[in-house]
């Protein structure tokens, strides 16, 4: 059976950030055969699964348990700028002579051993994709570890959906590993009285049950919703949700040991290199499901508004003629977007620019 292994360190429980946090992602594809060099489309599928899963995938769980499911306020984008400030697709590709990579020593993370050097962990979530040896699905480094090896490693067979190997073919193992990177632990303990993850709303189990809502456990009655929690060992089809406590724990990590990511700007295209002048525009509600209202300061008028998706592609462009403008969702799917408004500043000739984030939800 395939295994998931982890690298451990410690973080402290603390405060929740009330805003959606957007984490720039870079996929490092390291391959020796054509099959290992998985296409961009599969990596984009994986990013979409991350965003759906760290939202609230209530369609995956019985309705009676909706109240136990948390939208984490964490979203992911393909990096649009590299560490040198140049435009990027958020995907690197490295051909190697290594037949496969082990977890020991993290060779996939270094150019010198046939892998790919990390991008600054303070600004990116690095996800290496390669052929892992010893039957590993993937592994992750917890916060506080070596800065040159920080990130997630996935076997190429279990990334995305198209061409992935069942029963790990829905992108959920990467969701599980990213959660470890955000400091979540498994729910499986040695004894019923143990607290494996220090999170109050996740019960303790002692039995690995690789099924959906069946089997038995000496600590808790089965069937039980927690076989569908992302921190359970399970097939992709069974993994569906995080709890409010797990959300709080991950948000605390982003307020402490991974706080540098709160100001990371690599999600923005080079043309929108940083979020600035947010005081010139307010958006409410944000997140929104059907429409939102964009209020502009009187210094920003007759502006061109451009909306980008999380891949840096322009999805909408329009002129803002009024200080209050309704933005309709239209055909935009749920997810993370960025906006840039450029206009004249008052009656003068100088240019005003405002940029920011929009989040569309199906709820």
C-alpha positions as CSV (number, residue, x, y, z in Angstrom):
1,X,0.0,0.0,0.0
2,X,1.2,3.5,-0.8
3,X,2.4,5.5,2.2
4,X,2.4,9.2,3.2
5,X,5.4,10.3,5.3
6,X,6.0,13.6,7.1
7,X,8.7,15.8,8.5
8,X,7.9,17.2,11.9
9,X,8.3,20.6,13.8
10,X,6.3,22.7,16.2
11,X,3.9,25.7,16.0
12,X,1.8,27.5,18.7
13,X,-2.0,27.9,18.8
14,X,-3.2,31.5,18.4
15,X,-5.2,34.1,16.5
16,X,-7.4,33.8,13.4
17,X,-6.9,36.1,10.4
18,X,-10.4,37.3,9.3
19,X,-9.4,37.9,5.7
20,X,-8.8,35.5,2.9
21,X,-5.1,34.6,2.6
22,X,-3.8,34.0,-0.9
23,X,-0.6,31.8,-1.1
24,X,1.5,31.9,-4.3
25,X,2.3,28.4,-5.5
26,X,5.2,27.2,-7.7
27,X,5.1,23.7,-9.1
28,X,8.6,22.3,-9.7
29,X,8.2,19.3,-12.2
30,X,11.3,17.2,-12.1
31,X,11.2,14.3,-14.7
32,X,13.3,11.7,-16.4
33,X,10.6,10.3,-18.7
34,X,7.9,11.9,-20.8
35,X,5.2,10.4,-18.5
36,X,6.6,12.1,-15.4
37,X,6.6,15.5,-17.2
38,X,2.9,16.0,-16.5
39,X,1.2,18.8,-18.4
40,X,0.3,22.3,-17.2
41,X,-3.4,21.4,-17.5
42,X,-3.0,18.7,-14.8
43,X,-1.2,21.1,-12.5
44,X,-4.0,23.6,-12.9
45,X,-6.4,20.9,-12.0
46,X,-4.5,20.3,-8.8
47,X,-4.6,24.0,-8.0
48,X,-8.3,24.0,-8.6
49,X,-8.7,21.1,-6.2
50,X,-6.7,22.9,-3.6
51,X,-8.9,26.0,-3.9
52,X,-12.1,23.9,-3.8
53,X,-11.0,21.9,-0.8
54,X,-9.7,24.8,1.2
55,X,-13.1,26.5,0.5
56,X,-16.0,24.4,1.8
57,X,-16.7,21.4,-0.4
58,X,-20.1,20.7,1.1
59,X,-21.2,18.8,-2.0
60,X,-18.8,16.1,-0.9
61,X,-20.4,15.4,2.5
62,X,-23.9,14.6,3.8
63,X,-25.9,17.8,4.4
64,X,-26.4,16.9,8.1
65,X,-22.7,17.6,8.6
66,X,-22.5,21.0,6.9
67,X,-22.2,22.8,10.3
68,X,-19.0,20.8,11.0
69,X,-17.3,22.0,7.8
70,X,-15.2,25.1,7.6
71,X,-14.2,27.3,4.6
72,X,-10.6,27.9,5.6
73,X,-10.2,31.4,4.1
74,X,-7.1,30.1,2.4
75,X,-6.7,30.2,-1.4
76,X,-3.9,29.4,-3.8
77,X,-2.7,30.9,-7.0
78,X,0.0,30.1,-9.6
79,X,2.8,32.5,-9.0
80,X,2.9,35.2,-11.6
81,X,6.3,36.6,-10.7
82,X,9.5,34.7,-9.9
83,X,12.0,35.5,-7.2
84,X,13.8,37.9,-9.5
85,X,10.6,39.8,-10.3
86,X,10.2,38.4,-13.8
87,X,7.0,37.1,-15.2
88,X,6.4,33.3,-14.7
89,X,3.7,30.7,-15.2
90,X,4.3,29.4,-11.7
91,X,5.6,26.1,-13.2
92,X,9.3,25.1,-13.6
93,X,10.4,22.0,-15.5
94,X,13.7,20.2,-14.8
95,X,14.9,17.1,-16.7
96,X,17.0,14.8,-14.6
97,X,19.0,11.6,-14.9
98,X,17.7,10.4,-11.6
99,X,15.3,7.5,-12.0
100,X,13.4,8.4,-8.8
101,X,13.8,10.4,-5.6
102,X,13.8,9.3,-2.0
103,X,12.6,11.3,1.0
104,X,15.9,10.9,2.7
105,X,18.0,14.0,2.2
106,X,15.4,15.7,0.0
107,X,17.4,15.3,-3.2
108,X,14.5,16.5,-5.4
109,X,14.9,20.0,-3.8
110,X,18.5,20.6,-5.0
111,X,20.0,21.3,-8.4
112,X,23.1,19.5,-7.3
113,X,21.3,16.2,-6.9
114,X,19.2,16.3,-10.1
115,X,16.3,18.2,-8.6
116,X,15.3,21.9,-8.5
117,X,16.3,24.5,-5.9
118,X,13.6,26.0,-3.8
119,X,12.1,29.4,-4.5
120,X,12.1,31.6,-1.3
121,X,9.8,29.9,1.1
122,X,8.8,33.3,2.6
123,X,7.0,34.2,-0.6
124,X,6.0,30.8,-2.2
125,X,4.6,27.4,-1.4
126,X,6.9,25.1,-3.3
127,X,5.4,21.9,-4.6
128,X,7.9,19.5,-6.2
129,X,6.4,16.8,-8.5
130,X,8.6,13.8,-9.3
131,X,8.8,10.0,-9.3
132,X,9.1,9.2,-5.6
133,X,10.7,5.9,-4.5
134,X,9.6,3.5,-1.8
135,X,5.9,3.7,-2.6
136,X,5.4,7.3,-1.3
137,X,2.4,9.3,-2.4
138,X,3.9,12.5,-1.0
139,X,5.4,14.2,2.0
140,X,5.5,17.7,3.5
141,X,7.8,19.7,5.8
142,X,6.1,21.3,8.8
143,X,6.7,25.0,9.7
144,X,10.0,25.9,11.3
145,X,12.2,23.4,9.4
146,X,15.1,23.9,7.0
147,X,14.6,26.9,4.7
148,X,16.2,25.2,1.7
149,X,13.8,22.2,1.9
150,X,10.5,23.8,2.9
151,X,7.5,22.7,0.9
152,X,5.6,19.7,-0.4
153,X,6.7,16.8,-2.6
154,X,4.2,14.7,-4.6
155,X,4.6,11.7,-6.7
156,X,3.6,12.6,-10.2
157,X,1.1,9.8,-10.4
158,X,-1.1,11.4,-7.7
159,X,-1.2,15.0,-8.8
160,X,-4.4,16.5,-10.4
161,X,-7.1,14.3,-11.9
162,X,-6.4,13.5,-15.6
163,X,-4.1,10.5,-15.8
164,X,-3.7,10.2,-12.0
165,X,-3.7,6.7,-10.5
166,X,-6.7,5.5,-8.5
167,X,-7.7,5.5,-5.7
168,X,-5.6,8.7,-5.3
169,X,-6.8,10.3,-8.5
170,X,-8.8,13.4,-7.3
171,X,-6.0,15.6,-6.1
172,X,-6.8,15.2,-2.4
173,X,-3.5,13.8,-1.3
174,X,-1.9,17.1,-2.2
175,X,-4.6,18.8,-0.1
176,X,-3.6,16.5,2.8
177,X,0.1,17.3,2.4
178,X,-0.4,21.1,2.1
179,X,-2.3,20.9,5.4
180,X,0.7,19.3,7.0
181,X,2.8,22.2,5.6
182,X,0.3,24.5,7.4
183,X,0.9,22.5,10.6
184,X,-2.1,20.0,10.8
185,X,-1.5,16.5,12.2
186,X,-3.3,13.2,11.6
187,X,-6.3,12.1,13.6
188,X,-4.8,8.7,14.4
189,X,-3.3,8.2,17.8
190,X,-1.8,5.4,19.8
191,X,-4.4,5.5,22.7
192,X,-8.0,6.8,22.9
193,X,-7.1,9.4,25.5
194,X,-4.4,10.9,23.3
195,X,-4.8,14.3,21.6
196,X,-2.8,13.9,18.4
197,X,-3.4,17.3,16.9
198,X,-4.2,19.7,19.8
199,X,-7.4,20.7,18.1
200,X,-10.6,20.5,20.3
201,X,-13.2,19.6,17.5
202,X,-11.3,16.6,16.1
203,X,-11.9,13.4,18.0
204,X,-9.2,10.7,18.6
205,X,-9.0,7.5,16.6
206,X,-6.6,4.5,16.9
207,X,-7.6,2.6,13.7
208,X,-6.7,3.4,10.1
209,X,-9.9,2.7,8.1
210,X,-9.4,3.1,4.4
211,X,-13.1,3.3,3.6
212,X,-15.9,5.9,3.6
213,X,-18.2,5.9,6.6
214,X,-17.8,2.2,7.6
215,X,-15.7,0.0,9.9
216,X,-15.2,0.4,13.7
217,X,-12.9,2.1,16.0
218,X,-12.5,1.5,19.8
219,X,-12.4,5.3,20.5
220,X,-15.4,6.5,18.5
221,X,-18.6,5.0,16.9
222,X,-18.3,4.3,13.2
223,X,-19.7,5.3,10.7
224,X,-18.4,8.7,11.5
225,X,-17.9,11.9,9.5
226,X,-14.2,12.1,10.5
227,X,-13.2,9.3,8.1
228,X,-13.9,12.1,5.5
229,X,-11.6,14.6,7.1
230,X,-8.6,15.6,5.0
231,X,-6.2,14.6,7.9
232,X,-7.4,11.0,7.8
233,X,-5.5,8.3,5.9
234,X,-8.0,7.6,3.1
235,X,-8.8,7.3,-0.6
236,X,-9.4,10.5,-2.4
237,X,-13.1,9.9,-2.9
238,X,-13.6,9.8,0.9
239,X,-11.7,13.0,1.8
240,X,-13.9,16.1,1.9
241,X,-13.5,18.7,4.7
242,X,-11.6,20.6,7.4
243,X,-13.2,21.5,10.8
244,X,-13.5,25.1,12.2
245,X,-10.7,24.1,14.7
246,X,-8.4,23.0,11.9
247,X,-9.1,26.2,10.0
248,X,-8.2,28.2,13.1
249,X,-5.0,26.2,13.6
250,X,-3.9,26.8,9.9
251,X,-4.8,30.5,10.1
252,X,-2.7,30.7,13.3
253,X,0.3,29.2,11.4
254,X,-0.2,31.9,8.8
255,X,-0.1,34.6,11.5
256,X,3.0,33.2,13.1
257,X,5.6,30.8,11.6
258,X,4.4,31.5,8.0
259,X,3.4,35.1,8.5
260,X,5.7,36.3,5.6
261,X,3.2,34.8,3.2
262,X,0.5,37.3,4.2
263,X,2.4,40.0,2.3
264,X,3.6,37.8,-0.6
265,X,2.7,39.5,-3.9
266,X,3.8,36.9,-6.4
267,X,0.1,36.0,-7.2
268,X,-0.2,39.3,-9.0
269,X,0.9,39.6,-12.7
270,X,3.9,41.7,-13.3
271,X,1.6,44.5,-14.5
272,X,-0.1,44.4,-11.0
273,X,3.2,43.9,-9.1
274,X,1.8,44.8,-5.7
275,X,-1.5,45.4,-3.9
276,X,-1.4,49.2,-3.3
277,X,-3.7,52.2,-2.8
278,X,-6.4,49.9,-1.4
279,X,-7.8,52.9,0.3
280,X,-8.9,54.3,-3.1
281,X,-11.4,51.4,-3.5
282,X,-13.6,49.5,-1.1
283,X,-15.5,46.3,-2.2
284,X,-18.5,45.0,-0.3
285,X,-19.4,42.3,0.1
286,X,-16.1,40.4,-0.5
287,X,-16.4,37.4,-0.8
288,X,-19.6,37.7,-2.9
289,X,-21.7,35.2,-4.7
290,X,-23.9,37.2,-7.2
291,X,-22.7,40.8,-7.2
292,X,-20.7,43.2,-5.2
293,X,-20.4,47.0,-5.1
294,X,-17.1,48.8,-5.8
295,X,-16.8,52.2,-4.2
296,X,-14.0,54.5,-5.5
297,X,-12.5,57.5,-3.9
298,X,-13.1,60.8,-5.7
299,X,-9.4,60.8,-6.6
300,X,-9.9,57.7,-8.8
301,X,-12.5,58.3,-11.5
302,X,-13.1,57.3,-15.1
303,X,-10.9,54.3,-14.4
304,X,-10.3,51.2,-16.4
305,X,-11.0,48.2,-14.2
306,X,-9.3,44.9,-15.2
307,X,-10.0,41.6,-13.4
308,X,-7.5,38.7,-13.5
309,X,-8.0,35.1,-12.5
310,X,-5.6,33.2,-10.3
311,X,-3.5,32.2,-13.3
312,X,-2.9,35.9,-14.3
313,X,-5.3,35.8,-17.2
314,X,-7.5,38.8,-17.9
315,X,-11.2,37.7,-17.5
316,X,-12.9,41.1,-17.6
317,X,-12.3,44.7,-18.4
318,X,-14.7,47.7,-18.0
319,X,-14.8,51.4,-17.4
320,X,-15.7,52.8,-13.9
321,X,-17.7,56.0,-14.5
322,X,-19.3,56.3,-11.1
323,X,-18.0,56.3,-7.5
324,X,-20.3,53.3,-6.8
325,X,-20.2,50.6,-9.4
326,X,-22.0,47.2,-9.2
327,X,-19.8,44.3,-10.4
328,X,-21.9,41.3,-11.4
329,X,-20.5,37.8,-11.2
330,X,-21.7,37.0,-14.7
331,X,-20.0,33.9,-16.0
332,X,-17.1,34.0,-13.5
333,X,-16.7,30.8,-11.6
334,X,-16.1,30.7,-7.8
335,X,-12.6,31.4,-6.8
336,X,-9.9,34.0,-6.3
337,X,-9.5,37.0,-8.6
338,X,-7.4,40.2,-8.6
339,X,-8.4,43.6,-9.9
340,X,-6.5,46.7,-11.1
341,X,-8.1,50.1,-11.6
342,X,-6.2,52.8,-13.4
343,X,-7.6,56.3,-13.8
344,X,-6.9,60.0,-13.6
345,X,-6.3,61.5,-10.2
346,X,-8.8,64.3,-9.6
347,X,-8.6,67.0,-12.3
348,X,-4.9,66.7,-12.6
349,X,-2.8,64.7,-15.0
350,X,-1.2,62.3,-12.6
351,X,-2.3,58.7,-12.7
352,X,-3.9,56.8,-9.8
353,X,-3.7,53.0,-9.5
354,X,-5.5,50.7,-7.1
355,X,-5.2,47.0,-6.9
356,X,-6.7,44.3,-4.7
357,X,-8.4,40.9,-4.4
358,X,-11.9,39.6,-5.1
359,X,-13.3,36.3,-3.9
360,X,-16.4,34.7,-5.5
361,X,-18.2,32.0,-3.6
362,X,-21.0,29.6,-4.4
363,X,-22.5,30.1,-1.0
